């Protein structure tokens, strides 16, 4: 049995709860990729995975599906094959799209939990606002880029983040506060001071499946193999613990 070792720890009843659970994961990069992998290996029965991107060479240092042989392929397609190879009975909802407030929120409403591993401000804030205002449990990654030490990661409510001056974190918190949200979102974040050798930015132009055109300037963070993966595992662990009670 695939999940026999899981059951030795948390029991058959908990495993059955997981098999009937539905988690939505937004963003399949360094953080979200490890989250979705751990959820599948834990035995979560239904996953909605959302990402618009393809694998690039710069992903290979830290993303679980990024290999020289997968460069150029859709991340959702790669994960669809990988997750079914882990658990042939898993139910998958695949959304190959850039998340905006207009993208198939019915999957959100049907989810027992949402994992936010989005790295663009506009989409991240939109997703978190939707979850809070619709009472959907969510955990968000804030602070995996520009860091090397996974032991500095911790889980808290957004109101208890200790390092609020990190630029990405402070901007997200500011945008959420403007929307009346200052608590009620669990985050995985870091006490480590952010570091990058060179500041690089690029303009991204994206057309969603519905034809919506989005253009924004993206700051490219440094990223090591250690922190994003660990943050993703932290998030999956937290969700599984809540699902099995």
PyMOL commands that set and color helices and strands:
alter all, ss='L'
color gray80, all
select helices_A, chain A and resi 4-10+12-19+30-42+57-59+68-70+75-86+106-109+121-133+150-152+158-160+167-178+227-244
alter helices_A, ss='H'
color red, helices_A
select strands_A, chain A and resi 22-26+46-50+91-95+113-116+138-142+153-157+186-190+200-207+213-220
alter strands_A, ss='S'
color yellow, strands_A
deselect
rebuild
show_as cartoon
